Amino acid sequence: MEAAVALADEDGAASFSMRKLAERLQVEAMSLYHHFAGKDQILDGMVDAVFSEMEVPFGPDWKAAMRERALTARAVMTRHPWAVGLVDSRSNPGHATLRHHEAVVRCLRSAGFSVQLAAHAFALMDSYIYGFVLQEQNLPLQGAEGFEEVAGNLLAQMPAEEFPYLTEMAVEHVMQPGYSFGKEFTFGLELILDGLERELAKELL
């Protein structure tokens, strides 16, 4: 499975094929069918391999556990950019995937979340994590210099008097030293965790 993941890291999941995997392993493509039923089974295994790299949340402090889990999940998805489009698409989750999901729900339920609130929290956090990673992957440039260049080009084309608030944000935020779009992730994550904490407090009253 390591070879399949490496191949997807290089070329993306869309171009992944049994033939390419066989070439990577230096075997005949048909020989793979002695070990796997088909491409879908390999994709299932690739997704499971990705989940095996993620931090499994545990401990009495649910916020700390969910924070670490989110940060780790984002880091893993960044290493494997193809995975964000596959993690929720598989109908045959592997052991690592199920173990990870079980740990998330156990952590929330042990902290006092009702079944319903735990489900809401799980869906909300995953939507945020995967959505942010997808947005981050589609940005035209990466790094502080890249963002500064994009903002500078935008300012050159954008009349400040017509778009004063966009100009203000570009100059006072995006073009400031040390700016990183990635920092927006932790800001949003803390808002979500604080909101879930308030909802949990209501349930525990």
VOGUFI-477832 format. One record per atom (N, C-alpha, C): x, y, z; residue in three letters; residue number from 1; atom name. Coordinates in steps of 0.1 Angstrom, whole numbers. Example, Ala and Ser with C-alpha at 12.3 -4.5 7.8 and 13.67 -1.06 7.14 Angstrom:
<pts>
u	v	w	residuo	num	atomo
132	-57	78	Ala	1	N
123	-45	78	Ala	1	CA
132	-33	78	Ala	1	C
128	-22	71	Ser	2	N
137	-11	71	Ser	2	CA
129	0	79	Ser	2	C
</pts>
This chain:
<pts>
u	v	w	residuo	num	atomo
8	-12	0	Met	1	N
0	0	0	Met	1	CA
9	13	0	Met	1	C
21	11	5	Glu	2	N
30	23	6	Glu	2	CA
33	28	-8	Glu	2	C
35	18	-18	Ala	3	N
38	22	-31	Ala	3	CA
26	29	-38	Ala	3	C
14	25	-35	Ala	4	N
2	31	-41	Ala	4	CA
0	45	-35	Ala	4	C
2	47	-23	Val	5	N
1	60	-17	Val	5	CA
12	70	-23	Val	5	C
24	65	-24	Ala	6	N
35	73	-30	Ala	6	CA
31	77	-45	Ala	6	C
25	68	-52	Leu	7	N
22	70	-66	Leu	7	CA
11	81	-66	Leu	7	C
1	80	-57	Ala	8	N
-9	90	-57	Ala	8	CA
-4	104	-53	Ala	8	C
6	104	-44	Asp	9	N
12	116	-39	Asp	9	CA
19	123	-51	Asp	9	C
24	116	-60	Glu	10	N
31	121	-71	Glu	10	CA
22	126	-83	Glu	10	C
12	117	-86	Asp	11	N
4	120	-97	Asp	11	CA
-11	123	-94	Asp	11	C
-15	121	-82	Gly	12	N
-29	123	-79	Gly	12	CA
-37	111	-80	Gly	12	C
-48	110	-73	Ala	13	N
-57	98	-73	Ala	13	CA
-64	96	-86	Ala	13	C
-67	107	-93	Ala	14	N
-74	106	-106	Ala	14	CA
-67	98	-116	Ala	14	C
-54	99	-116	Ser	15	N
-46	92	-126	Ser	15	CA
-40	79	-121	Ser	15	C
-44	75	-109	Phe	16	N
-39	62	-104	Phe	16	CA
-46	51	-111	Phe	16	C
-38	40	-114	Ser	17	N
-43	29	-121	Ser	17	CA
-35	16	-117	Ser	17	C
-41	5	-119	Met	18	N
-35	-8	-116	Met	18	CA
-22	-9	-124	Met	18	C
-23	-5	-137	Arg	19	N
-11	-6	-145	Arg	19	CA
1	2	-140	Arg	19	C
-2	15	-136	Lys	20	N
9	23	-130	Lys	20	CA
15	17	-118	Lys	20	C
6	12	-109	Leu	21	N
11	6	-97	Leu	21	CA
19	-7	-100	Leu	21	C
15	-14	-110	Ala	22	N
23	-26	-113	Ala	22	CA
37	-22	-119	Ala	22	C
37	-11	-126	Glu	23	N
50	-6	-131	Glu	23	CA
59	-2	-120	Glu	23	C
53	5	-110	Arg	24	N
60	9	-98	Arg	24	CA
66	-2	-91	Arg	24	C
59	-13	-90	Leu	25	N
63	-25	-82	Leu	25	CA
71	-35	-91	Leu	25	C
72	-31	-104	Gln	26	N
79	-40	-113	Gln	26	CA
74	-54	-114	Gln	26	C
60	-54	-115	Val	27	N
54	-67	-117	Val	27	CA
43	-66	-128	Val	27	C
38	-77	-132	Glu	28	N
27	-77	-142	Glu	28	CA
14	-72	-136	Glu	28	C
7	-64	-143	Ala	29	N
-6	-58	-138	Ala	29	CA
-15	-69	-133	Ala	29	C
-16	-80	-140	Met	30	N
-26	-90	-137	Met	30	CA
-22	-97	-123	Met	30	C
-9	-96	-120	Ser	31	N
-5	-103	-107	Ser	31	CA
-11	-96	-95	Ser	31	C
-15	-83	-97	Leu	32	N
-20	-75	-85	Leu	32	CA
-34	-81	-82	Leu	32	C
-41	-87	-92	Tyr	33	N
-54	-92	-89	Tyr	33	CA
-54	-105	-81	Tyr	33	C
-42	-110	-79	His	34	N
-41	-122	-69	His	34	CA
-42	-117	-55	His	34	C
-40	-104	-53	His	35	N
-40	-98	-39	His	35	CA
-51	-89	-37	His	35	C
-56	-82	-47	Phe	36	N
-67	-73	-46	Phe	36	CA
-78	-76	-56	Phe	36	C
-90	-73	-52	Ala	37	N
-102	-76	-61	Ala	37	CA
-102	-66	-72	Ala	37	C
-96	-54	-70	Gly	38	N
-96	-44	-81	Gly	38	CA
-91	-31	-75	Gly	38	C
-93	-21	-84	Lys	39	N
-88	-7	-80	Lys	39	CA
-95	-2	-68	Lys	39	C
-108	-4	-66	Asp	40	N
-115	1	-55	Asp	40	CA
-109	-4	-42	Asp	40	C
-105	-17	-41	Gln	41	N
-100	-22	-29	Gln	41	CA
-86	-16	-26	Gln	41	C
-79	-12	-36	Ile	42	N
-66	-5	-33	Ile	42	CA
-69	9	-28	Ile	42	C
-79	16	-34	Leu	43	N
-82	29	-30	Leu	43	CA
-87	29	-15	Leu	43	C
-94	19	-12	Asp	44	N
-99	17	2	Asp	44	CA
-86	16	11	Asp	44	C
-77	8	7	Gly	45	N
-65	6	15	Gly	45	CA
-56	19	16	Gly	45	C
-56	27	5	Met	46	N
-49	39	5	Met	46	CA
-55	49	15	Met	46	C
-68	50	15	Val	47	N
-75	59	25	Val	47	CA
-72	54	39	Val	47	C
-72	41	41	Asp	48	N
-70	36	54	Asp	48	CA
-55	39	59	Asp	48	C
-46	39	49	Ala	49	N
-32	42	52	Ala	49	CA
-31	57	56	Ala	49	C
-39	65	50	Val	50	N
-39	79	54	Val	50	CA
-44	81	68	Val	50	C
-55	74	71	Phe	51	N
-60	76	85	Phe	51	CA
-51	70	95	Phe	51	C
-43	60	91	Ser	52	N
-34	55	101	Ser	52	CA
-23	65	105	Ser	52	C
-21	75	97	Glu	53	N
-11	86	100	Glu	53	CA
-17	97	109	Glu	53	C
-30	97	111	Met	54	N
-36	108	119	Met	54	CA
-36	105	133	Met	54	C
-35	115	141	Glu	55	N
-35	114	156	Glu	55	CA
-48	108	160	Glu	55	C
-48	98	168	Val	56	N
-61	93	174	Val	56	CA
-64	100	187	Val	56	C
-75	107	187	Pro	57	N
-78	116	199	Pro	57	CA
-80	107	212	Pro	57	C
-74	112	223	Phe	58	N
-77	105	236	Phe	58	CA
-74	115	247	Phe	58	C
-78	111	259	Gly	59	N
-75	120	271	Gly	59	CA
-87	127	276	Gly	59	C
-87	131	288	Pro	60	N
-98	137	295	Pro	60	CA
-102	151	289	Pro	60	C
-92	158	283	Asp	61	N
-95	171	278	Asp	61	CA
-99	170	263	Asp	61	C
-112	170	261	Trp	62	N
-117	168	248	Trp	62	CA
-113	179	238	Trp	62	C
-112	191	243	Lys	63	N
-109	202	234	Lys	63	CA
-94	201	229	Lys	63	C
-85	197	238	Ala	64	N
-71	195	234	Ala	64	CA
-70	183	225	Ala	64	C
-78	173	227	Ala	65	N
-77	161	219	Ala	65	CA
-83	164	205	Ala	65	C
-94	171	204	Met	66	N
-99	175	191	Met	66	CA
-91	185	183	Met	66	C
-84	194	191	Arg	67	N
-75	203	185	Arg	67	CA
-63	196	178	Arg	67	C
-57	187	186	Glu	68	N
-46	180	181	Glu	68	CA
-50	171	169	Glu	68	C
-61	165	170	Arg	69	N
-66	157	159	Arg	69	CA
-68	165	146	Arg	69	C
-74	177	148	Ala	70	N
-76	185	136	Ala	70	CA
-63	190	130	Ala	70	C
-54	194	138	Leu	71	N
-41	198	133	Leu	71	CA
-33	187	126	Leu	71	C
-34	175	132	Thr	72	N
-27	164	126	Thr	72	CA
-34	160	113	Thr	72	C
-47	160	113	Ala	73	N
-55	156	100	Ala	73	CA
-51	166	89	Ala	73	C
-51	179	92	Arg	74	N
-47	189	82	Arg	74	CA
-33	186	77	Arg	74	C
-23	183	86	Ala	75	N
-10	180	82	Ala	75	CA
-9	168	73	Ala	75	C
-16	157	76	Val	76	N
-16	145	68	Val	76	CA
-22	148	54	Val	76	C
-34	155	54	Met	77	N
-40	158	41	Met	77	CA
-31	167	32	Met	77	C
-23	175	39	Thr	78	N
-14	183	31	Thr	78	CA
-3	175	25	Thr	78	C
2	165	33	Arg	79	N
12	155	27	Arg	79	CA
6	147	16	Arg	79	C
-7	144	17	His	80	N
-13	135	7	His	80	CA
-25	143	1	His	80	C
-22	153	-8	Pro	81	N
-33	162	-13	Pro	81	CA
-44	155	-20	Pro	81	C
-42	143	-25	Trp	82	N
-52	136	-32	Trp	82	CA
-63	130	-23	Trp	82	C
-59	129	-10	Ala	83	N
-68	122	-1	Ala	83	CA
-80	129	3	Ala	83	C
-80	142	3	Val	84	N
-92	150	7	Val	84	CA
-104	147	-1	Val	84	C
-102	143	-14	Gly	85	N
-113	140	-22	Gly	85	CA
-118	125	-21	Gly	85	C
-111	117	-13	Leu	86	N
-114	103	-11	Leu	86	CA
-118	99	3	Leu	86	C
-115	106	13	Val	87	N
-116	101	27	Val	87	CA
-131	98	30	Val	87	C
-140	105	25	Asp	88	N
-154	103	28	Asp	88	CA
-162	96	17	Asp	88	C
-154	91	7	Ser	89	N
-161	85	-5	Ser	89	CA
-161	70	-5	Ser	89	C
-154	64	4	Arg	90	N
-152	50	4	Arg	90	CA
-164	43	12	Arg	90	C
-169	32	7	Ser	91	N
-180	25	13	Ser	91	CA
-175	13	21	Ser	91	C
-162	10	21	Asn	92	N
-156	-1	28	Asn	92	CA
-145	4	36	Asn	92	C
-147	11	47	Pro	93	N
-136	16	55	Pro	93	CA
-128	5	62	Pro	93	C
-115	8	63	Gly	94	N
-106	-2	69	Gly	94	CA
-105	0	84	Gly	94	C
-97	-8	90	His	95	N
-96	-8	104	His	95	CA
-90	5	110	His	95	C
-80	11	103	Ala	96	N
-75	23	108	Ala	96	CA
-85	34	108	Ala	96	C
-93	34	97	Thr	97	N
-103	45	95	Thr	97	CA
-114	43	106	Thr	97	C
-118	31	108	Leu	98	N
-129	28	119	Leu	98	CA
-123	31	133	Leu	98	C
-111	28	135	Arg	99	N
-104	30	148	Arg	99	CA
-103	45	151	Arg	99	C
-100	53	140	His	100	N
-99	67	142	His	100	CA
-113	73	145	His	100	C
-123	69	137	His	101	N
-137	75	139	His	101	CA
-142	71	153	His	101	C
-139	58	157	Glu	102	N
-144	54	170	Glu	102	CA
-138	62	181	Glu	102	C
-125	66	179	Ala	103	N
-118	74	189	Ala	103	CA
-124	88	190	Ala	103	C
-127	93	179	Val	104	N
-133	107	179	Val	104	CA
-146	107	187	Val	104	C
-155	97	183	Val	105	N
-168	97	190	Val	105	CA
-167	93	205	Val	105	C
-158	84	208	Arg	106	N
-155	80	222	Arg	106	CA
-151	92	230	Arg	106	C
-141	100	224	Cys	107	N
-136	112	231	Cys	107	CA
-148	122	234	Cys	107	C
-156	124	225	Leu	108	N
-167	133	226	Leu	108	CA
-178	128	236	Leu	108	C
-181	115	235	Arg	109	N
-192	110	243	Arg	109	CA
-187	109	258	Arg	109	C
-174	106	260	Ser	110	N
-168	105	273	Ser	110	CA
-168	119	280	Ser	110	C
-168	129	272	Ala	111	N
-168	143	277	Ala	111	CA
-182	148	281	Ala	111	C
-192	140	277	Gly	112	N
-206	143	281	Gly	112	CA
-214	148	269	Gly	112	C
-208	147	257	Phe	113	N
-216	150	245	Phe	113	CA
-227	140	243	Phe	113	C
-239	144	240	Ser	114	N
-250	135	236	Ser	114	CA
-246	129	223	Ser	114	C
-253	118	219	Val	115	N
-251	112	206	Val	115	CA
-253	122	195	Val	115	C
-264	130	196	Gln	116	N
-267	140	186	Gln	116	CA
-256	151	185	Gln	116	C
-252	156	197	Leu	117	N
-242	167	196	Leu	117	CA
-228	161	192	Leu	117	C
-225	149	195	Ala	118	N
-213	143	190	Ala	118	CA
-213	142	175	Ala	118	C
-224	138	170	Ala	119	N
-226	137	155	Ala	119	CA
-224	151	149	Ala	119	C
-231	161	155	His	120	N
-229	174	149	His	120	CA
-215	179	150	His	120	C
-208	176	161	Ala	121	N
-194	181	162	Ala	121	CA
-185	174	152	Ala	121	C
-187	161	151	Phe	122	N
-179	153	141	Phe	122	CA
-180	158	127	Phe	122	C
-193	160	123	Ala	123	N
-196	165	109	Ala	123	CA
-190	179	108	Ala	123	C
-192	188	118	Leu	124	N
-187	202	117	Leu	124	CA
-172	202	115	Leu	124	C
-165	195	124	Met	125	N
-150	195	124	Met	125	CA
-145	190	111	Met	125	C
-150	178	106	Asp	126	N
-145	172	94	Asp	126	CA
-148	182	82	Asp	126	C
-160	188	82	Ser	127	N
-163	197	71	Ser	127	CA
-153	209	71	Ser	127	C
-150	214	82	Tyr	128	N
-140	225	83	Tyr	128	CA
-126	220	79	Tyr	128	C
-121	209	85	Ile	129	N
-108	204	82	Ile	129	CA
-106	202	67	Ile	129	C
-115	194	61	Tyr	130	N
-114	190	47	Tyr	130	CA
-116	202	38	Tyr	130	C
-126	210	42	Gly	131	N
-129	222	33	Gly	131	CA
-117	232	33	Gly	131	C
-111	234	45	Phe	132	N
-99	243	46	Phe	132	CA
-88	237	37	Phe	132	C
-85	225	39	Val	133	N
-74	219	31	Val	133	CA
-76	220	16	Val	133	C
-89	218	12	Leu	134	N
-92	219	-2	Leu	134	CA
-90	233	-7	Leu	134	C
-94	243	1	Gln	135	N
-93	257	-3	Gln	135	CA
-78	260	-3	Gln	135	C
-70	255	7	Glu	136	N
-56	258	7	Glu	136	CA
-49	253	-5	Glu	136	C
-53	241	-9	Gln	137	N
-46	234	-21	Gln	137	CA
-49	242	-34	Gln	137	C
-60	249	-34	Asn	138	N
-64	256	-47	Asn	138	CA
-59	270	-47	Asn	138	C
-52	275	-37	Leu	139	N
-47	289	-37	Leu	139	CA
-37	290	-48	Leu	139	C
-37	302	-55	Pro	140	N
-27	303	-67	Pro	140	CA
-13	303	-63	Pro	140	C
-9	307	-51	Leu	141	N
4	308	-46	Leu	141	CA
5	304	-32	Leu	141	C
17	299	-27	Gln	142	N
19	295	-14	Gln	142	CA
29	304	-7	Gln	142	C
29	305	6	Gly	143	N
39	312	13	Gly	143	CA
37	327	14	Gly	143	C
44	334	23	Ala	144	N
41	348	25	Ala	144	CA
44	356	13	Ala	144	C
55	353	6	Glu	145	N
59	360	-6	Glu	145	CA
49	359	-17	Glu	145	C
44	347	-18	Gly	146	N
33	344	-28	Gly	146	CA
21	352	-26	Gly	146	C
16	353	-14	Phe	147	N
4	360	-10	Phe	147	CA
7	375	-12	Phe	147	C
18	380	-8	Glu	148	N
22	394	-10	Glu	148	CA
22	398	-25	Glu	148	C
27	389	-33	Glu	149	N
27	391	-48	Glu	149	CA
13	392	-53	Glu	149	C
4	382	-49	Val	150	N
-9	382	-54	Val	150	CA
-17	395	-49	Val	150	C
-15	398	-37	Ala	151	N
-22	410	-31	Ala	151	CA
-17	423	-38	Ala	151	C
-4	424	-41	Gly	152	N
2	435	-48	Gly	152	CA
-4	436	-62	Gly	152	C
-5	425	-69	Asn	153	N
-10	425	-83	Asn	153	CA
-25	430	-82	Asn	153	C
-32	425	-72	Leu	154	N
-46	428	-71	Leu	154	CA
-48	443	-69	Leu	154	C
-39	449	-60	Leu	155	N
-40	463	-57	Leu	155	CA
-37	471	-69	Leu	155	C
-28	467	-77	Ala	156	N
-25	474	-89	Ala	156	CA
-36	475	-99	Ala	156	C
-45	465	-99	Gln	157	N
-56	465	-108	Gln	157	CA
-69	470	-102	Gln	157	C
-70	472	-89	Met	158	N
-82	475	-82	Met	158	CA
-82	489	-77	Met	158	C
-92	497	-81	Pro	159	N
-92	511	-77	Pro	159	CA
-96	511	-62	Pro	159	C
-87	517	-54	Ala	160	N
-89	517	-39	Ala	160	CA
-102	524	-35	Ala	160	C
-105	535	-42	Glu	161	N
-117	542	-39	Glu	161	CA
-130	534	-41	Glu	161	C
-129	525	-50	Glu	162	N
-141	516	-53	Glu	162	CA
-142	504	-44	Glu	162	C
-130	499	-40	Phe	163	N
-130	487	-31	Phe	163	CA
-121	490	-19	Phe	163	C
-126	499	-11	Pro	164	N
-118	503	1	Pro	164	CA
-115	493	11	Pro	164	C
-125	484	13	Tyr	165	N
-123	473	24	Tyr	165	CA
-114	462	19	Tyr	165	C
-115	459	6	Leu	166	N
-105	449	1	Leu	166	CA
-91	454	1	Leu	166	C
-90	467	-2	Thr	167	N
-77	473	-2	Thr	167	CA
-71	474	12	Thr	167	C
-80	477	22	Glu	168	N
-76	477	36	Glu	168	CA
-71	464	41	Glu	168	C
-79	453	37	Met	169	N
-75	440	41	Met	169	CA
-62	435	35	Met	169	C
-60	439	22	Ala	170	N
-48	435	16	Ala	170	CA
-35	442	22	Ala	170	C
-37	455	24	Val	171	N
-25	463	29	Val	171	CA
-23	460	44	Val	171	C
-33	459	52	Glu	172	N
-31	458	67	Glu	172	CA
-31	444	72	Glu	172	C
-34	434	63	His	173	N
-34	421	68	His	173	CA
-25	411	60	His	173	C
-30	410	47	Val	174	N
-23	400	38	Val	174	CA
-8	404	35	Val	174	C
-6	416	34	Met	175	N
8	421	30	Met	175	CA
17	424	41	Met	175	C
12	421	53	Gln	176	N
20	423	65	Gln	176	CA
31	412	67	Gln	176	C
42	415	73	Pro	177	N
53	405	75	Pro	177	CA
48	393	83	Pro	177	C
51	382	78	Gly	178	N
47	369	86	Gly	178	CA
34	364	83	Gly	178	C
26	371	74	Tyr	179	N
13	366	71	Tyr	179	CA
13	352	65	Tyr	179	C
4	343	69	Ser	180	N
3	330	64	Ser	180	CA
-12	326	64	Ser	180	C
-17	322	52	Phe	181	N
-31	318	52	Phe	181	CA
-34	306	61	Phe	181	C
-23	298	64	Gly	182	N
-25	287	73	Gly	182	CA
-29	290	87	Gly	182	C
-25	303	91	Lys	183	N
-29	307	104	Lys	183	CA
-44	309	106	Lys	183	C
-51	310	95	Glu	184	N
-65	312	96	Glu	184	CA
-72	299	100	Glu	184	C
-65	288	98	Phe	185	N
-70	275	102	Phe	185	CA
-72	274	117	Phe	185	C
-62	278	125	Thr	186	N
-62	277	139	Thr	186	CA
-73	287	145	Thr	186	C
-74	298	139	Phe	187	N
-84	308	143	Phe	187	CA
-98	302	142	Phe	187	C
-101	297	130	Gly	188	N
-114	291	128	Gly	188	CA
-116	279	137	Gly	188	C
-106	271	139	Leu	189	N
-107	259	147	Leu	189	CA
-111	262	162	Leu	189	C
-104	273	167	Glu	190	N
-108	277	181	Glu	190	CA
-122	282	182	Glu	190	C
-127	289	172	Leu	191	N
-141	293	172	Leu	191	CA
-150	281	172	Leu	191	C
-147	271	165	Ile	192	N
-156	259	164	Ile	192	CA
-155	252	178	Ile	192	C
-143	250	183	Leu	193	N
-142	243	196	Leu	193	CA
-149	251	207	Leu	193	C
-148	264	207	Asp	194	N
-155	273	217	Asp	194	CA
-170	272	216	Asp	194	C
-175	271	204	Gly	195	N
-189	270	201	Gly	195	CA
-194	256	206	Gly	195	C
-186	246	203	Leu	196	N
-190	232	208	Leu	196	CA
-190	232	223	Leu	196	C
-181	239	229	Glu	197	N
-180	239	244	Glu	197	CA
-192	245	250	Glu	197	C
-197	256	244	Arg	198	N
-210	263	248	Arg	198	CA
-222	253	247	Arg	198	C
-222	246	235	Glu	199	N
-233	237	234	Glu	199	CA
-233	225	244	Glu	199	C
-221	221	247	Leu	200	N
-219	210	257	Leu	200	CA
-224	215	270	Leu	200	C
-220	227	274	Ala	201	N
-224	233	287	Ala	201	CA
-240	233	288	Ala	201	C
-247	236	277	Lys	202	N
-261	236	277	Lys	202	CA
-267	222	280	Lys	202	C
-261	212	274	Glu	203	N
-265	199	276	Glu	203	CA
-263	194	290	Glu	203	C
-252	199	296	Leu	204	N
-249	194	310	Leu	204	CA
-256	201	321	Leu	204	C
-263	212	317	Leu	205	N
-271	219	328	Leu	205	CA
-281	210	335	Leu	205	C
</pts>
